[in-house]
C-alpha cells in the first residue's frame, strides 16, 4: 500500500484548519486515514501547528511520502532535515543567472527585430 503524509482539510470557508495525517494515496483528501499525526492552522496572524515527531519519523522510515507542504512543516518541526544553507544559496544564484541569460536573449531578439525594420 502506498502511503502519503498529507493534509486533511477542516474548518469553514475562509477559515482553513488542517490535520496532518497518514493515508493511503488512493483515498480521497478528506477520506479515511490510517493515523493522525498533528494539526496545522495557517489562518490568523500566527501560524499554529503541532506534529508528533516520533510517529512522523516512524512513518517516514517505513516509506510514507510527505507532500511538499507537509515536508516543509516537518522541516520546521525538525523531524526531517531541510536543504543545507549553501544549497539554497547556490539555487538562488543559478536562478538569477538563468534570468539574466533570458533577459539578454530577449534583448538580442528586440535588437534583431529593430535591425530588420531598418532595412
Secondary structure, 3 states (H helix, E strand, C coil): CCEEEEEEEEEECCEEEEEEEEEECCCCCCCCCCEEEEEEECCCCCCEEEECHHHHHHHHHCCCEECHHHHHHHHHHCCCCCCCHHHHHHHHHHHHHHHHHHHHHHHHHHHHHHHHHHC
